[in-house]
Amino acid sequence: MFFWDVTNIPACQFSDLDLNRITYTNYYNSNCFKGGVGVQLCGWILVAPLWTGAVSDTDYNKRAGYLRDQDEFAQKDLVNVDGTLTVFVFTNIYDKGLRG
């Protein structure tokens, strides 16, 4: 099992209009950066680089690469099932019912 969430990091209101536009989000009604955080059942806590606040959660989920990274982890962390090494299937859980 794998829990992933995108959280906001508050930012100031920038005087540069382009920077202000790409960091502003209507959801938080403020300027911010968004960062991915996650945890695996084994206790590994994961973090991802910050994105600008204007990115939608849908776009983030499509482009961030955390699902690919989790798959690569699972491919390397094989489980012995009846003498055969196999990939442990993982489930992703999001808060607020968001789907990746």
C-alpha positions as CSV (number, residue, x, y, z in Angstrom):
1,M,0.0,0.0,0.0
2,F,1.2,3.5,-0.8
3,F,-0.2,6.8,0.4
4,W,0.4,9.9,-1.7
5,D,-0.8,13.5,-1.2
6,V,0.0,16.9,-2.7
7,T,0.4,19.5,-0.1
8,N,0.8,23.3,-0.3
9,I,3.7,25.3,0.9
10,P,2.5,29.0,1.3
11,A,4.4,31.6,-0.6
12,C,4.3,35.4,-0.7
13,Q,2.5,37.4,-3.4
14,F,5.2,38.0,-6.0
15,S,5.7,41.4,-7.7
16,D,6.6,39.6,-10.9
17,L,3.3,39.1,-12.7
18,D,4.3,35.8,-14.4
19,L,5.6,34.3,-11.1
20,N,2.5,35.5,-9.3
21,R,0.3,33.9,-12.0
22,I,2.0,30.5,-11.9
23,T,2.1,30.2,-8.1
24,Y,-1.5,31.4,-7.5
25,T,-4.1,28.7,-6.8
26,N,-7.9,29.3,-6.5
27,Y,-8.1,26.2,-4.3
28,Y,-6.0,27.7,-1.5
29,N,-6.9,31.3,-2.6
30,S,-3.2,32.2,-2.3
31,N,0.2,31.9,-3.8
32,C,1.9,28.6,-3.0
33,F,4.1,25.8,-4.2
34,K,2.9,22.2,-4.2
35,G,4.9,19.3,-3.0
36,G,4.2,15.5,-3.1
37,V,4.6,13.5,0.1
38,G,4.0,9.8,0.6
39,V,4.5,6.9,2.8
40,Q,4.8,3.2,2.2
41,L,3.8,0.4,4.6
42,C,7.4,-0.4,5.2
43,G,7.6,3.1,6.8
44,W,9.5,4.8,4.0
45,I,8.5,8.5,3.8
46,L,8.8,10.0,0.3
47,V,9.0,13.6,-0.8
48,A,9.1,15.1,-4.3
49,P,10.3,18.4,-5.7
50,L,8.0,21.4,-5.4
51,W,5.8,22.5,-8.3
52,T,4.2,25.9,-8.8
53,G,0.8,26.3,-7.2
54,A,-1.2,26.8,-10.4
55,V,-0.7,23.1,-11.4
56,S,-3.9,21.1,-11.0
57,D,-3.9,17.9,-9.0
58,T,-4.9,16.0,-12.1
59,D,-2.0,17.4,-14.1
60,Y,0.4,16.7,-11.2
61,N,-0.8,13.1,-10.9
62,K,-0.3,12.6,-14.7
63,R,3.2,14.1,-14.9
64,A,4.9,13.8,-11.5
65,G,6.3,10.3,-12.0
66,Y,5.6,8.9,-8.6
67,L,3.5,6.0,-10.0
68,R,6.4,5.0,-12.2
69,D,8.8,5.3,-9.3
70,Q,6.6,3.1,-7.2
71,D,6.4,0.5,-10.0
72,E,10.2,0.5,-10.3
73,F,10.5,0.0,-6.5
74,A,8.0,-2.9,-6.7
75,Q,10.0,-4.5,-9.6
76,K,13.2,-4.5,-7.5
77,D,11.5,-5.5,-4.2
78,L,10.2,-8.9,-5.2
79,V,8.3,-11.2,-2.8
80,N,8.7,-14.9,-2.5
81,V,5.3,-16.6,-3.1
82,D,5.4,-20.4,-3.1
83,G,9.1,-20.4,-4.2
84,T,8.6,-17.9,-7.0
85,L,9.7,-14.3,-6.9
86,T,6.9,-12.0,-7.9
87,V,6.0,-8.3,-7.9
88,F,4.0,-7.3,-4.8
89,V,1.0,-5.5,-6.2
90,F,0.5,-2.1,-4.6
91,T,-2.5,0.1,-4.0
92,N,-2.4,3.9,-4.0
93,I,-4.5,5.8,-1.6
94,Y,-5.4,9.5,-1.9
95,D,-7.1,11.8,0.4
96,K,-10.4,13.5,-0.6
97,G,-11.1,10.7,-3.1
98,L,-8.6,11.9,-5.7
99,R,-7.5,9.3,-8.2
100,G,-4.1,9.1,-9.9
